[in-house]
């Protein structure tokens, strides 16, 4: 039971953490002042909001999905399969990257909170081929899933994660030599084609009562013919514009657009801010994530995507929002349907 909480960084890992520019007073910091929640809002007020939240936080019917055979991904194309929330797979011409996989049935350490919507938890460890690269943005339960890591660890060839997160992964059985941890602005040459740079995000970390002892990150994945931004979790920040200037543009940007609230406005974006961040990044296509599978806030389950679509149309920002489990091929025309409004269609 206690293994799911992970392990705090120690030894050489902790010594490396102490050298990071954004680590001081025993913890990591965002680049700008960031509150996890407003100081004038009590825990009990937020708890009351959760207890009395409307039924619309979950779909009234089973979510429509399309399940892709992950063993038959194209070897000559760049494709993406989104699994709901912030778990997705990038297939770069046969090189398979899995991001923040959560498939055990809970996005929390307890069984009564963070259950997936009916019909959305359709993939198991056996559905996955060999994973060339497992990419972990931060250690929150809705991004780092202990039971699934245990199930899939032997299929993983290499792990790239935010600095400090490797302590959890080693505890759970992934060999030290497979794990590469990055601090912000550190770059890794994965192979002859792919470079990865860890970049800032505006968020926090922690799997127990202690927060900020591991890093949270976004990542730039750079190939010669493709640039992809993996946003992780982040409140809106000028850092998006700085990253856009640093890399010029991105062909595809995965950005969160759900689980927001007036009670934590600096650590998650409102959907309109998601579009603004995409434009700051010079993203050709926005791919919204962090919605569609779990209830971690108090807004209607499909409000994030509807608000994001309205804002993207207003700002002429191209986007794609496939079904959970559906394969999207970058560069090919995609016939976007508002599948998330299926409840309105009878």
C-alpha positions as CSV (number, residue, x, y, z in Angstrom):
1,X,0.0,0.0,0.0
2,X,2.6,2.5,1.1
3,X,4.7,2.0,-2.1
4,X,2.2,3.9,-4.1
5,X,3.2,7.1,-2.2
6,X,6.7,6.7,-3.8
7,X,10.0,7.7,-2.3
8,X,11.6,11.1,-1.6
9,X,14.8,11.9,-3.4
10,X,18.0,11.2,-1.5
11,X,21.7,10.7,-1.9
12,X,23.3,11.7,-5.2
13,X,19.8,12.5,-6.6
14,X,19.2,15.0,-3.8
15,X,22.6,16.6,-4.2
16,X,21.9,17.2,-7.9
17,X,18.5,18.7,-6.9
18,X,20.2,21.2,-4.6
19,X,22.2,22.5,-7.5
20,X,19.1,23.6,-9.5
21,X,18.5,27.3,-9.8
22,X,14.8,26.9,-8.9
23,X,15.5,24.9,-5.8
24,X,16.0,26.8,-2.5
25,X,14.9,26.6,1.1
26,X,14.4,22.8,0.7
27,X,12.0,22.8,-2.2
28,X,11.5,23.5,-5.9
29,X,9.9,26.8,-6.9
30,X,8.0,28.2,-9.9
31,X,9.6,31.0,-11.9
32,X,6.9,33.4,-10.6
33,X,4.9,33.6,-7.4
34,X,2.3,30.8,-7.5
35,X,-0.3,29.8,-5.0
36,X,-1.7,26.3,-5.0
37,X,-5.0,27.9,-3.8
38,X,-6.0,31.4,-2.8
39,X,-5.1,32.3,0.8
40,X,-8.6,33.6,1.5
41,X,-10.3,30.3,0.7
42,X,-10.7,27.7,3.4
43,X,-10.3,23.9,2.9
44,X,-13.8,23.4,4.2
45,X,-15.3,25.8,1.6
46,X,-13.6,23.9,-1.2
47,X,-14.7,20.6,0.4
48,X,-18.3,21.8,0.5
49,X,-18.1,22.7,-3.2
50,X,-17.0,19.2,-4.0
51,X,-19.7,17.6,-1.9
52,X,-22.4,19.7,-3.5
53,X,-21.1,19.7,-7.1
54,X,-23.6,19.1,-9.8
55,X,-24.3,15.8,-11.5
56,X,-22.9,17.2,-14.8
57,X,-19.4,16.7,-13.5
58,X,-19.8,13.2,-15.0
59,X,-21.4,12.1,-18.3
60,X,-24.9,10.9,-18.0
61,X,-24.1,8.0,-20.4
62,X,-21.1,6.0,-21.4
63,X,-18.5,8.0,-23.3
64,X,-18.1,7.0,-26.9
65,X,-14.6,5.7,-27.6
66,X,-12.6,4.2,-30.5
67,X,-10.0,1.7,-29.6
68,X,-6.9,1.6,-31.8
69,X,-4.7,-1.5,-32.0
70,X,-1.4,-0.2,-30.6
71,X,0.6,-3.0,-32.2
72,X,-0.4,-1.8,-35.7
73,X,0.7,1.8,-35.5
74,X,2.1,3.1,-38.9
75,X,5.8,2.9,-39.3
76,X,6.1,5.8,-41.8
77,X,3.9,8.4,-40.1
78,X,3.6,10.5,-36.9
79,X,0.5,9.5,-35.0
80,X,-1.1,10.1,-31.7
81,X,-3.5,8.1,-29.5
82,X,-5.1,9.9,-26.6
83,X,-6.3,7.8,-23.7
84,X,-8.3,10.5,-21.8
85,X,-7.0,13.0,-19.3
86,X,-3.2,13.5,-19.8
87,X,-2.2,10.0,-20.9
88,X,-1.3,9.7,-24.6
89,X,1.0,7.9,-27.0
90,X,3.1,9.5,-29.7
91,X,4.3,7.2,-32.5
92,X,7.1,8.8,-34.5
93,X,7.4,6.5,-37.4
94,X,7.6,3.4,-35.3
95,X,9.4,5.0,-32.2
96,X,6.8,4.8,-29.4
97,X,6.6,7.4,-26.7
98,X,4.1,7.0,-23.8
99,X,3.3,10.1,-21.7
100,X,1.9,10.1,-18.2
101,X,0.0,6.8,-18.3
102,X,-2.8,6.3,-15.8
103,X,-4.8,3.1,-16.3
104,X,-5.2,1.4,-12.9
105,X,-8.8,2.7,-12.4
106,X,-8.0,5.6,-10.0
107,X,-6.3,9.0,-10.4
108,X,-5.6,9.1,-6.7
109,X,-4.2,7.0,-3.9
110,X,-7.7,5.9,-2.7
111,X,-10.3,3.9,-4.5
112,X,-13.3,6.2,-3.7
113,X,-11.8,9.3,-5.5
114,X,-10.6,9.8,-9.1
115,X,-12.5,7.0,-10.8
116,X,-12.6,7.1,-14.6
117,X,-15.8,7.8,-16.5
118,X,-17.7,4.7,-17.5
119,X,-16.3,3.3,-20.7
120,X,-13.1,5.4,-20.8
121,X,-10.6,3.0,-19.1
122,X,-10.3,0.7,-22.1
123,X,-6.6,0.0,-22.2
124,X,-4.6,-2.5,-20.1
125,X,-0.9,-3.3,-20.0
126,X,-1.3,-6.1,-22.5
127,X,-2.6,-3.6,-25.1
128,X,0.7,-1.9,-25.3
129,X,3.7,-2.8,-27.5
130,X,7.3,-2.2,-26.4
131,X,7.6,1.4,-25.2
132,X,10.8,3.1,-26.6
133,X,10.4,6.0,-24.2
134,X,8.3,6.6,-21.2
135,X,7.9,10.3,-20.5
136,X,6.7,11.5,-17.0
137,X,6.0,15.2,-16.5
138,X,5.5,15.2,-12.7
139,X,4.5,12.8,-9.9
140,X,0.8,13.6,-9.2
141,X,-1.4,10.6,-9.2
142,X,-3.3,11.6,-12.3
143,X,0.0,11.5,-14.2
144,X,2.1,8.8,-12.5
145,X,0.2,5.6,-11.8
146,X,2.0,3.1,-9.5
147,X,0.0,0.0,-10.4
148,X,0.4,0.5,-14.1
149,X,4.1,1.3,-13.9
150,X,4.5,-2.0,-12.1
151,X,2.6,-3.8,-14.9
152,X,4.4,-2.2,-17.9
153,X,7.9,-1.7,-16.6
154,X,9.4,-4.6,-18.5
155,X,8.1,-3.2,-21.8
156,X,9.9,0.2,-21.2
157,X,13.3,0.7,-22.8
158,X,14.0,4.1,-21.4
159,X,12.4,6.7,-19.1
160,X,12.8,10.5,-19.2
161,X,11.2,12.3,-16.2
162,X,11.4,15.5,-14.2
163,X,14.2,15.6,-11.7
164,X,13.5,13.7,-8.5
165,X,10.7,11.5,-10.0
166,X,13.2,8.7,-10.6
167,X,13.2,7.9,-6.9
168,X,9.6,6.7,-7.2
169,X,10.3,4.7,-10.4
170,X,13.3,2.9,-8.9
171,X,11.3,2.0,-5.8
172,X,8.7,0.5,-8.2
173,X,11.2,-1.7,-10.0
174,X,12.5,0.3,-13.0
175,X,16.3,-0.1,-13.1
176,X,18.4,3.0,-12.4
177,X,20.2,2.8,-15.7
178,X,17.0,3.1,-17.7
179,X,16.0,6.4,-16.0
180,X,17.2,9.9,-17.1
181,X,16.0,12.8,-15.0
182,X,16.1,16.4,-16.3
183,X,16.0,19.8,-14.7
184,X,14.6,22.8,-16.5
185,X,16.4,23.7,-19.7
186,X,18.5,20.5,-19.6
187,X,18.6,18.8,-23.0
188,X,18.9,15.1,-23.8
189,X,19.8,13.5,-27.2
190,X,17.7,10.4,-27.1
191,X,18.9,9.1,-30.5
192,X,20.1,10.4,-33.8
193,X,16.7,11.8,-34.6
194,X,15.2,13.0,-31.3
195,X,16.3,15.7,-28.8
196,X,14.3,16.4,-25.6
197,X,14.5,19.6,-23.5
198,X,12.8,19.9,-20.1
199,X,11.1,23.2,-19.7
200,X,9.3,25.1,-17.0
201,X,5.7,24.8,-16.2
202,X,3.6,26.6,-13.5
203,X,2.5,23.9,-11.1
204,X,3.7,21.8,-8.1
205,X,4.4,18.2,-7.1
206,X,3.9,15.7,-4.4
207,X,2.3,12.3,-3.7
208,X,1.9,12.8,0.1
209,X,1.8,15.6,2.6
210,X,5.2,16.9,1.4
211,X,5.1,18.9,-1.7
212,X,7.7,20.5,-4.1
213,X,10.5,17.9,-3.4
214,X,10.4,16.7,-7.0
215,X,10.2,18.8,-10.2
216,X,7.3,19.4,-12.5
217,X,8.0,20.1,-16.2
218,X,6.9,20.5,-19.7
219,X,9.0,19.1,-22.6
220,X,10.0,20.0,-26.1
221,X,10.4,17.0,-28.4
222,X,12.4,18.0,-31.4
223,X,13.0,15.9,-34.6
224,X,14.4,17.3,-37.9
225,X,10.9,17.3,-39.4
226,X,8.6,17.7,-36.4
227,X,8.4,19.7,-33.1
228,X,6.0,18.6,-30.4
229,X,5.3,20.4,-27.1
230,X,4.3,18.2,-24.1
231,X,2.7,20.6,-21.7
232,X,2.2,18.6,-18.5
233,X,0.2,20.6,-16.0
234,X,0.5,24.4,-15.8
235,X,-1.3,27.6,-15.0
236,X,-1.0,30.3,-17.6
237,X,2.3,32.1,-17.6
238,X,4.5,34.3,-19.8
239,X,6.8,31.2,-20.0
240,X,4.7,30.0,-22.9
241,X,5.7,32.9,-25.0
242,X,9.3,32.6,-24.0
243,X,9.3,28.9,-25.0
244,X,7.7,29.8,-28.3
245,X,10.5,32.3,-28.9
246,X,13.1,29.7,-27.8
247,X,11.9,27.0,-30.3
248,X,10.3,29.1,-33.0
249,X,7.2,27.0,-33.4
250,X,5.6,23.7,-32.7
251,X,3.7,21.4,-35.1
252,X,1.6,20.1,-32.2
253,X,1.1,21.2,-28.6
254,X,-0.5,19.2,-25.9
255,X,-2.0,21.6,-23.4
256,X,-4.3,21.1,-20.4
257,X,-7.8,22.5,-20.6
258,X,-9.6,20.9,-17.7
259,X,-9.8,20.5,-13.9
260,X,-9.6,24.2,-13.5
261,X,-11.3,26.2,-10.7
262,X,-11.5,29.7,-9.3
263,X,-10.0,28.1,-6.2
264,X,-6.7,27.2,-7.9
265,X,-6.4,29.7,-10.8
266,X,-2.6,29.8,-10.9
267,X,-1.8,26.0,-11.3
268,X,-4.3,25.1,-14.0
269,X,-5.4,27.0,-17.0
270,X,-8.9,28.1,-17.9
271,X,-9.8,26.9,-21.4
272,X,-9.5,30.3,-22.9
273,X,-5.9,30.5,-21.5
274,X,-5.2,27.1,-23.1
275,X,-5.8,28.8,-26.5
276,X,-3.7,31.8,-25.5
277,X,-0.9,29.5,-24.5
278,X,-1.1,27.7,-27.9
279,X,-0.7,31.0,-29.7
280,X,2.2,32.0,-27.4
281,X,3.9,28.7,-28.4
282,X,3.3,29.3,-32.1
283,X,1.6,26.0,-32.1
284,X,0.2,25.0,-35.5
285,X,-2.2,22.5,-33.9
286,X,-3.5,22.5,-30.3
287,X,-4.3,19.1,-28.8
288,X,-6.3,19.7,-25.6
289,X,-5.7,17.2,-22.7
290,X,-6.4,16.9,-19.0
291,X,-10.1,16.4,-19.5
292,X,-12.6,13.7,-20.5
293,X,-11.8,10.9,-18.0
294,X,-11.7,11.9,-14.4
295,X,-13.5,14.3,-12.0
296,X,-10.9,16.4,-10.3
297,X,-12.8,19.7,-10.2
298,X,-16.4,20.9,-10.0
299,X,-17.1,22.0,-13.6
300,X,-19.3,20.0,-16.0
301,X,-17.3,17.2,-17.6
302,X,-17.4,18.6,-21.2
303,X,-17.3,22.3,-20.3
304,X,-13.5,22.5,-20.8
305,X,-13.6,21.3,-24.4
306,X,-16.6,23.4,-25.4
307,X,-15.1,26.5,-24.0
308,X,-11.8,25.8,-25.6
309,X,-13.4,25.1,-29.0
310,X,-15.3,28.4,-28.8
311,X,-12.2,30.3,-28.0
312,X,-10.0,28.5,-30.6
313,X,-12.6,29.3,-33.3
314,X,-12.7,32.9,-32.2
315,X,-8.8,33.2,-32.3
316,X,-8.4,31.1,-35.5
317,X,-6.3,28.5,-33.6
318,X,-6.3,25.1,-35.3
319,X,-7.0,22.2,-33.0
320,X,-7.8,18.5,-32.9
321,X,-9.8,16.6,-30.3
322,X,-10.1,13.0,-31.2
323,X,-12.2,10.4,-29.4
324,X,-10.5,8.6,-26.5
325,X,-8.5,5.7,-28.1
326,X,-8.8,7.1,-31.7
327,X,-5.6,7.4,-33.8
328,X,-4.8,10.9,-35.1
329,X,-2.2,11.2,-37.9
330,X,-0.3,14.5,-37.9
331,X,-0.3,16.2,-41.3
332,X,-3.5,14.4,-42.5
333,X,-6.9,16.1,-42.7
334,X,-9.0,15.3,-39.6
335,X,-12.8,15.5,-39.7
336,X,-13.5,16.9,-36.3
337,X,-16.8,16.0,-34.7
338,X,-18.1,17.3,-31.4
339,X,-18.4,13.8,-30.0
340,X,-18.3,15.1,-26.4
341,X,-21.8,16.5,-26.9
342,X,-23.3,13.1,-27.5
343,X,-25.6,13.6,-24.5
344,X,-27.3,16.4,-26.4
345,X,-27.9,14.2,-29.4
346,X,-30.2,11.7,-27.6
